[in-house]
Amino acid sequence: MNCKEFKNQLASLEQPDTLPPVMHEHIGTCASCRSVWEKTQMLFSFVTEEKTRKVSSFVTTRIMAEIEDAGRPSGVLGRPVLVSVLSVFLLLLGFFSASLFTNPQPSALADSTENIATDYFFSDNPGSQLEEIWLNTYTYE
């Protein structure tokens, strides 16, 4: 028997405790296959030991609670609130600082625009009067 055949037969065994005599002879002569057989025995003994343990019925609930607690860092609620408050504060500060640098007096352009609009809507022939105002207020080169 060679190493490849030994590993194939070892993989097909249900219980590695009961090896056929041919496989016993091979592990007596091959150190690498003996190591594989010992590791396989340790694996099966570990699986058998784990199968015999009694598990509490609340293990899943306890594990899921620990996962949720680990996934939810503390103090996360404060950060969005702080960002929102600071955003509103900066927005209001911007409006107030803009009002300091703007002129509260209406400009001459606003008055002339208002006069043109008033004349246009309350005249008998609004189209011709608007053209006349436009022609008289702008100069061409």
NORZIGI-V443907 format. One record per residue. N is the residue number from 1. SS is DSSP state (alpha for helix, beta for strand, coil for the rest). PSI is psi in degrees with one decimal (none if undefined). Layout:
BEGIN
n->[N:N]
ss->[SS:SS]
psi->[PSI:PSI]
END
This chain:
BEGIN
n->[1:2:3:4:5:6:7:8:9:10:11:12:13:14:15:16:17:18:19:20:21:22:23:24:25:26:27:28:29:30:31:32:33:34:35:36:37:38:39:40:41:42:43:44:45:46:47:48:49:50:51:52:53:54:55:56:57:58:59:60:61:62:63:64:65:66:67:68:69:70:71:72:73:74:75:76:77:78:79:80:81:82:83:84:85:86:87:88:89:90:91:92:93:94:95:96:97:98:99:100:101:102:103:104:105:106:107:108:109:110:111:112:113:114:115:116:117:118:119:120:121:122:123:124:125:126:127:128:129:130:131:132:133:134:135:136:137:138:139:140:141]
ss->[coil:coil:alpha:alpha:alpha:alpha:alpha:alpha:alpha:alpha:alpha:alpha:coil:coil:coil:coil:coil:coil:coil:coil:alpha:alpha:alpha:alpha:alpha:alpha:alpha:alpha:alpha:coil:alpha:alpha:alpha:alpha:alpha:alpha:alpha:alpha:alpha:alpha:alpha:alpha:alpha:alpha:alpha:alpha:alpha:alpha:alpha:alpha:alpha:alpha:coil:coil:coil:coil:coil:coil:alpha:alpha:alpha:alpha:alpha:alpha:alpha:alpha:alpha:alpha:alpha:alpha:alpha:coil:coil:coil:coil:alpha:alpha:alpha:alpha:alpha:alpha:alpha:alpha:alpha:alpha:alpha:alpha:alpha:alpha:alpha:alpha:alpha:alpha:alpha:alpha:alpha:alpha:alpha:alpha:alpha:alpha:coil:coil:coil:coil:coil:coil:alpha:alpha:alpha:alpha:alpha:alpha:alpha:alpha:alpha:alpha:alpha:alpha:alpha:alpha:alpha:coil:coil:coil:alpha:alpha:alpha:alpha:alpha:alpha:alpha:alpha:alpha:alpha:alpha:alpha:coil:coil:coil:coil]
psi->[138.5:176.5:-37.7:-44.5:-39.7:-47.0:-37.1:-44.0:-35.4:-38.1:-28.4:-8.8:142.4:-37.9:115.1:-3.1:-33.4:92.6:142.6:157.5:-33.3:-39.3:-35.3:-39.3:-40.6:-41.6:-18.9:-24.7:-20.4:116.8:-37.0:-39.5:-33.8:-40.7:-42.9:-41.9:-40.8:-41.5:-37.5:-40.4:-41.2:-39.9:-48.7:-37.0:-36.9:-44.2:-42.1:-41.8:-41.9:-32.5:-28.0:-15.9:143.1:131.6:136.2:146.8:-13.5:14.5:-44.9:-42.8:-43.0:-41.3:-43.4:-37.2:-39.9:-38.2:-42.6:-39.5:-37.6:-31.5:-14.5:92.2:147.1:151.0:8.0:-30.0:-33.5:-32.7:-50.2:-35.9:-43.4:-43.0:-41.5:-45.9:-43.7:-34.7:-45.6:-41.8:-45.7:-35.5:-46.5:-40.2:-38.7:-42.0:-43.9:-39.1:-32.3:-35.3:-24.0:-31.4:3.2:153.1:123.1:-12.2:137.3:145.0:166.2:-30.9:-39.3:-38.1:-44.2:-36.9:-39.2:-40.4:-41.7:-44.3:-39.9:-44.8:-36.4:-45.9:-25.7:10.1:166.7:-37.4:85.1:-34.2:-46.5:-34.3:-36.2:-40.0:-39.2:-43.4:-41.0:-42.6:-32.8:-21.3:-21.5:139.6:148.6:152.0:none]
END
